[in-house]
Every structure is written in structure tokens, then in C-alpha cells.
Amino acid sequence: MPMIQGENRQAIQERFQALTGPVTLVIFTQAVDPPQKSQETTEIMGELAGLSDQLSVKIYDFQEDRDAVDKYNVERIPAIVLEGAKDYGVRYYGFPGGYEFGALIEDIVNVSQGDSGLSDQTKQRLSSLEKPVHLRVFSTPT
């Protein structure tokens, strides 16, 4: 049975009409002793890719495909990299359920459009930073 059903499926398809360029959902997992939720992560990414011709999926084994792990700088699994015209550095670690799922959908659209969704004022303030910043956002289901 599909993980994305009914009204949710329809709402996502409608949102994906805003996709303007291709996005590859690059998934990292492992065949031997995969971590919890790896299979579910792979399945739901496949379902998402089936909702738009602009989306495709690539799957890498974290232990075997070390060149890809290094290229995308993946630190743990399961991992999802959103890659559009370029790699914007968007990474999801773990299963993107709950509130994270909505953020994932919006990030897919933003990556497709090559736009961060940030206001001009925010972009201006960020451009004044003198050193690179490694930004991480953590969320929990509780």
C-alpha cells in the first residue's frame, strides 16, 4: 500500500506543478544491516518521484559508494540529498515524517526553482557574513 495516499497525494501533485527544473532525490542507505527507517525513506522518495516528471531518484550504498558519499559530504544514513541544477547543500537525515515532510516538499520546489525562498533583506544580511557558516536545523517529532 502506498505511503502517500488520497488528499495528501493530490495536494503534493498540485504543489509539484510549481517545479520548474529537474530535481534528483539522492538517497544514501546500505544493503547490509540498514538503519531503522531506511526502507521507508527509500519507498517514500520513490513515491514522490512518481508524482512529477521533474523528479528522479538515485540510490547509493553508504558503505560501497564512497565516491558519492564524499562528493555529497553525507555524514550518516538514511540521508536524502536534493540536487537540482546544482547541489545547494540541502540534506535530510532520517525519515522525513511529520512536519519535516512538508518542509521537504517545499525544499524540493525551491531546489527545482533554484531559489532559496529567502527575502531580499535576509539575502543581503547573509551576504555580509565574513566567514562560511555551516547551518544545521534539527527537529524532533515530540
C-alpha positions in Angstrom: 0.0 0.0 0.0 1.4 3.5 -0.9 2.6 5.7 1.9 1.2 8.8 0.3 -2.5 8.5 -0.3 -5.7 10.3 -1.2 -5.8 14.0 -0.5 -2.2 14.2 0.5 -1.1 12.7 -2.8 -3.3 15.2 -4.7 -2.0 18.2 -2.7 1.6 17.2 -3.3 0.9 16.8 -7.1 -0.6 20.3 -7.1 2.4 21.7 -5.2 4.7 20.0 -7.7 3.2 21.9 -10.5 5.4 24.7 -9.4 8.6 22.7 -10.3 10.5 24.5 -13.0 13.5 22.2 -13.3 14.6 18.7 -12.6 15.4 17.6 -9.1 17.2 14.3 -8.2 16.4 12.8 -4.8 19.7 11.2 -4.0 19.3 8.6 -1.3 22.0 7.1 0.9 21.3 3.8 2.7 23.1 0.5 3.0 22.2 -3.1 2.0 23.9 -4.8 4.9 22.2 -4.1 8.3 20.4 -0.9 7.2 19.5 1.6 9.9 15.9 2.0 11.0 13.6 3.7 8.6 16.0 3.3 5.6 13.5 1.2 3.6 10.6 3.6 4.4 12.8 6.6 3.3 13.6 4.9 0.0 10.0 4.0 -0.6 8.5 7.4 0.1 11.2 9.1 -2.1 10.2 6.7 -4.9 6.5 7.6 -4.4 7.4 11.3 -4.5 9.4 10.9 -7.8 6.3 9.2 -9.2 4.3 12.4 -8.7 6.2 14.5 -11.1 8.2 14.0 -14.3 10.7 16.6 -12.9 11.8 14.2 -10.1 14.1 11.2 -10.2 15.8 9.0 -7.6 19.4 7.8 -7.3 20.2 5.4 -4.6 23.7 4.9 -3.2 25.1 2.4 -0.6 26.8 4.3 2.2 29.4 1.6 2.6 30.1 0.7 -1.0 29.7 4.1 -2.9 32.4 6.1 -1.1 33.0 8.4 -4.0 29.3 9.5 -3.9 29.5 9.8 -0.1 32.5 12.1 -0.4 31.0 14.1 -3.3 27.8 14.9 -1.4 29.5 15.1 2.0 27.0 12.7 3.6 27.6 12.1 7.3 25.1 9.4 8.3 22.2 7.4 6.9 19.5 7.3 5.9 20.2 10.5 4.0 18.4 12.4 1.3 20.2 15.0 -0.9 18.2 17.3 -3.0 20.1 18.1 -6.2 18.7 20.5 -8.8 20.8 22.4 -11.4 23.5 22.2 -8.7 23.9 20.8 -5.2 22.6 23.6 -2.9 23.7 21.6 0.2 20.2 20.6 1.2 20.4 17.4 3.3 17.8 15.4 5.3 19.0 12.8 7.7 16.5 10.2 8.9 12.9 9.6 7.8 11.2 12.9 6.7 8.0 12.3 8.6 5.6 14.6 10.3 6.3 18.3 10.0 9.6 17.5 8.2 7.7 16.1 5.3 6.1 19.5 4.5 9.4 21.2 4.7 10.9 18.5 2.3 8.2 19.2 -0.3 8.9 23.0 -0.1 12.6 22.4 -0.3 12.1 20.2 -3.4 10.2 23.1 -5.1 12.8 25.6 -4.1 15.7 23.5 -5.4 13.8 23.0 -8.6 13.4 26.8 -9.0 17.0 27.5 -8.0 15.6 29.8 -5.3 16.1 29.7 -1.5 12.8 31.3 -0.7 14.6 33.9 1.4 13.6 37.5 1.4 15.9 40.1 -0.3 16.6 41.5 3.1 17.7 38.2 4.5 19.9 37.5 1.5 21.5 40.9 1.9 22.3 40.3 5.6 23.7 36.8 4.8 25.9 38.2 2.1 27.6 40.4 4.7 28.9 37.4 6.6 32.7 37.3 6.6 33.2 33.6 7.1 31.4 30.5 5.9 28.7 29.2 8.2 27.6 25.6 8.5 23.9 25.7 9.3 22.1 22.7 10.7 18.4 22.6 11.6 17.3 19.8 14.0 13.7 18.7 14.6 12.1 16.0 16.6 8.6 14.5 16.5 7.9 15.5 20.1 
